[in-house]
């Protein structure tokens, strides 16, 4: 197995472990719907069970989520394998895949996703896996825009 493949597998594994350990600690030590104020009027741990998708939409559609997750993961893993030499694309996909798998584990084993991070500046409660997905998408979009600009500039310079 090549070094890049090993690094990718280890990265995904580590990120999933961070997500699952954080969820396990929260679900073990925080009562559902109670708040632990980390930074008053800004950041709390608020443990909730999310039976839907983002913001609780499509609540109770677990089978749908499982099927969509398997399809999305299949495509993203294919893209990661195909583009593993593209550093930023790989980083973004590793984050997205790790986040999807972290939440998928919750759906399979619990029937819901364990959310617990709550900022007072906006309503949704989320988890570390959700953060990985958002950060991965931001990196992907940024790289896509900047990479496209650089490619166009290189073509014009020729």
C-alpha positions in Angstrom: 0.0 0.0 0.0 1.4 3.4 -1.0 2.2 6.0 1.7 -0.6 8.3 0.5 -3.2 5.6 0.8 -2.0 4.8 4.3 -2.1 8.5 5.3 -5.6 8.8 3.9 -6.9 5.7 5.8 -5.2 6.9 9.0 -6.6 10.4 8.6 -10.1 9.2 8.1 -9.9 6.7 11.0 -8.5 9.4 13.3 -11.2 11.9 12.4 -13.9 9.4 12.9 -12.5 8.4 16.3 -12.4 12.1 17.4 -16.1 12.4 16.4 -17.2 9.2 18.0 -15.3 9.8 21.2 -16.8 13.3 21.5 -20.3 12.0 20.9 -19.8 9.2 23.4 -18.6 11.5 26.1 -21.4 13.9 25.6 -24.1 11.3 25.5 -22.7 9.7 28.6 -22.2 12.8 30.7 -24.7 15.4 29.5 -28.5 15.0 30.0 -30.5 15.4 26.8 -31.6 19.0 26.2 -29.5 20.4 29.1 -26.9 23.1 28.5 -23.3 23.2 29.6 -22.2 26.8 29.2 -18.7 26.8 27.8 -18.6 30.5 26.9 -21.6 32.3 28.4 -24.0 33.7 25.8 -21.9 32.3 23.0 -21.1 28.5 23.1 -22.8 25.7 24.9 -22.9 21.9 24.8 -26.5 21.0 24.3 -27.0 17.3 23.8 -29.9 16.4 21.4 -30.8 13.3 19.4 -31.3 14.3 15.7 -33.6 11.9 13.9 -33.5 13.9 10.7 -30.9 15.6 8.5 -29.5 19.1 8.9 -31.7 21.2 11.1 -33.9 18.1 11.8 -35.4 18.0 8.3 -36.8 14.7 7.0 -37.2 13.4 10.5 -37.7 9.6 10.7 -36.4 8.8 7.2 -33.5 6.6 8.5 -33.7 4.1 5.6 -33.6 6.9 3.1 -30.5 8.4 4.9 -28.8 5.1 5.0 -29.3 4.5 1.2 -28.2 8.1 0.3 -25.2 7.9 2.6 -24.0 4.6 0.9 -24.4 6.2 -2.5 -22.7 9.4 -1.5 -19.8 7.6 0.2 -19.3 5.3 -2.8 -19.0 8.3 -5.1 -16.8 10.3 -2.7 -14.4 7.4 -2.1 -14.2 6.8 -5.9 -13.3 10.5 -6.3 -10.8 10.4 -3.5 -9.0 7.3 -5.1 -9.1 8.9 -8.5 -7.7 12.3 -7.3 -5.5 11.3 -4.4 -2.6 13.2 -5.9 -4.5 16.5 -5.7 -3.6 17.7 -2.2 -6.5 20.1 -1.5 -9.1 18.0 -3.1 -8.0 15.0 -1.1 -8.0 17.0 2.2 -11.5 18.2 1.5 -12.7 14.7 0.6 -11.1 13.1 3.7 -12.9 15.6 5.9 -16.3 15.2 4.1 -16.0 11.4 4.1 -15.0 11.3 7.7 -17.9 13.4 8.7 -20.4 11.4 6.7 -19.1 8.1 8.2 -19.2 9.6 11.7 -22.9 10.5 11.4 -23.6 7.2 9.5 -22.2 5.2 12.5 -24.7 7.0 14.7 -27.6 6.3 12.4 -26.8 2.6 12.1 -26.2 2.0 15.8 -28.6 4.5 17.4 -31.2 5.4 14.8 -30.3 9.1 15.2 -27.3 11.4 15.2 -25.9 12.8 18.4 -25.5 16.5 18.2 -24.2 18.8 21.0 -22.4 21.9 19.8 -24.6 25.0 20.1 -23.6 28.6 19.3 -26.0 31.2 20.5 -25.5 33.2 17.3 -27.5 30.6 15.2 -30.0 28.0 16.1 -28.9 24.6 14.9 -27.1 22.1 17.2 -24.4 20.1 15.4 -21.5 17.8 16.1 -17.8 17.4 15.1 -18.7 15.3 12.1 -20.9 18.1 10.8 -18.0 20.4 11.2 -15.7 18.2 9.2 -18.3 18.1 6.4 -18.7 21.9 6.4 -14.9 22.6 6.5 -14.3 20.0 3.8 -16.9 21.7 1.5 -15.4 25.1 2.2 -11.9 23.8 1.3 -13.4 22.1 -1.8 -15.2 25.3 -3.0 -12.3 27.6 -2.3 -9.8 25.3 -4.1 -12.3 24.9 -7.0 -12.6 28.7 -7.4 -8.9 29.5 -6.8 -7.7 26.4 -8.8 -10.0 27.4 -11.7 -8.6 30.9 -11.7 -5.1 29.6 -11.7 -5.8 27.2 -14.5 -7.4 30.0 -16.6 -4.4 32.2 -15.9 -2.0 29.5 -17.0 -3.9 29.0 -20.2 -3.9 32.7 -20.9 -0.1 33.0 -20.2 0.6 30.3 -22.9 
